Amino acid sequence: MKIMTFNTQHCWNYLEKRLDPERMAQVIWDCGADIVALNEMRDAGPYGAQTAELAAKTGLSHHYFAKAIEDGEGPYGNGLISRYPIVCAATIPVPDPEPRRFPNGYYETRCLLKARLANGLTVLVIHFGLNPDEHEQAVATVLAHLPEERCILMGDFNVLPDDPVLAPIRAKMRDTADCFAKPLLSFPSDQPEMKIDYIFVTPDLEVQSADIPAIVASDHRPHVAEIFMEE
């Protein structure tokens, strides 16, 4: 099956500077994804229910939205769309750091989306904050909800691959980027300078390929991987 993580920046077309859910849906369709983790999604207000909209446009009809915050433009958080039915799903808050160690930093409450699919997979979707203390809270939340088998973890982590904060996750999961033929970067999409988007899988899942295709739609390039799971 093909899995994908994509920070859509609330379906904002990076080059044309406009809302463009059709473009985001086309990217997902072109990548051939069966399960897609979505970051920076809106669910109401002027943007509409974007996770449900992308599910309808791509044919990945099973969907779940996890609200991290709600501001003047409506709910905001992570999404999941899937070819496989979602048996159950939950929105798990990532605790805000208390006290904040970086008073000049931008802080934003985040959440972890956790879903169980009918094919036996658990999917975790996360969007890390920008500050190191937020990274630590996100990793601790992931580890507290990480099953040992048949799990994929995807999202925008806002950290570089060599950041030691990822060590506890790397101890339990495989980074699909290990399959890259050469290092690939994901942000910003037009002239990427860094890799901050990830797909991790538990050791019982076989990674057959992985890629960050050179697609400019959102401000992030999508990250895809093909995995195999024993029945």
C-alpha positions, 0 to 999 in steps of 0.5 A, spaced: 500 500 500 502 507 498 502 511 504 503 519 504 504 525 509 502 532 506 502 538 509 497 542 505 498 549 509 490 549 509 490 547 501 493 554 500 497 554 493 504 556 494 505 558 487 498 562 485 497 564 492 490 562 493 486 556 496 486 550 491 483 544 494 483 541 487 490 542 486 492 538 493 487 533 491 490 532 484 497 531 488 494 526 492 491 522 486 498 523 482 502 520 488 497 514 488 496 514 495 491 509 499 492 512 506 494 520 507 496 524 513 494 531 512 497 537 516 495 544 517 487 543 515 481 547 517 474 544 518 469 549 518 468 557 517 471 560 510 475 554 509 470 549 509 471 542 512 477 540 508 479 533 510 472 531 508 473 535 501 479 532 500 476 525 501 471 526 496 475 529 491 480 523 491 476 517 492 479 516 499 472 516 502 474 514 509 476 520 513 477 523 520 479 530 522 483 532 529 482 539 532 488 542 535 486 549 536 480 553 534 481 561 532 477 566 528 477 562 522 475 555 525 478 549 527 485 547 525 489 541 526 491 534 522 487 530 518 487 523 515 484 520 509 484 513 507 482 507 502 480 503 508 475 504 513 477 507 520 474 503 525 476 508 531 479 514 531 481 519 537 484 526 538 490 526 543 492 533 545 500 534 546 501 538 552 503 545 552 510 546 555 509 549 562 513 553 563 515 555 556 523 555 555 523 560 549 519 566 551 520 569 544 518 563 540 512 562 537 507 557 541 501 553 538 497 548 541 498 541 537 495 534 537 496 527 535 491 524 531 490 516 532 486 511 528 485 504 527 484 502 520 480 496 518 486 493 515 489 492 522 494 498 521 494 504 526 496 510 523 498 516 528 499 523 525 502 529 528 505 536 527 510 538 531 511 545 534 517 550 532 520 550 539 525 544 542 520 544 548 514 543 544 518 537 540 519 534 547 512 534 548 510 531 542 515 525 542 513 524 549 505 524 546 507 519 540 511 514 545 505 514 550 500 512 544 505 508 540 503 500 539 509 495 538 506 492 531 503 495 525 503 502 526 505 508 521 507 515 524 507 521 519 507 528 519 511 535 519 516 534 525 519 541 524 526 538 526 532 535 522 533 528 521 539 528 525 536 532 531 537 527 537 529 529 539 528 523 534 532 518 538 526 515 542 522 514 536 528 511 531 529 506 537 522 503 536 521 505 528 524 505 522 525 511 518 522 510 511 527 515 508 532 510 509 530 507 502 532 514 499 537 513 493 540 520 495 538 525 501 531 528 499 528 535 502 521 537 503 521 544 505 520 549 502 517 546 496 520 550 490 527 550 493 527 545 498 533 546 504 531 541 509 527 535 510 522 536 516 516 531 514 517 524 516 514 517 515 516 512 520 513 505 521 514 499 526 519 493 524 514 488 522 512 493 516 516 492 510 518 498 506 519 497 499 520 504 496 520 511 499 520 518 495 519 526 496 517 527 489 519 534 486 511 537 486 510 544 488 503 545 490 503 547 498 509 550 501 511 542 503 513 537 498 509 530 499 513 524 502 510 518 500 512 510 501 510 504 499 509 498 504 507 491 505 504 488 511 503 480 512 496 478 513 
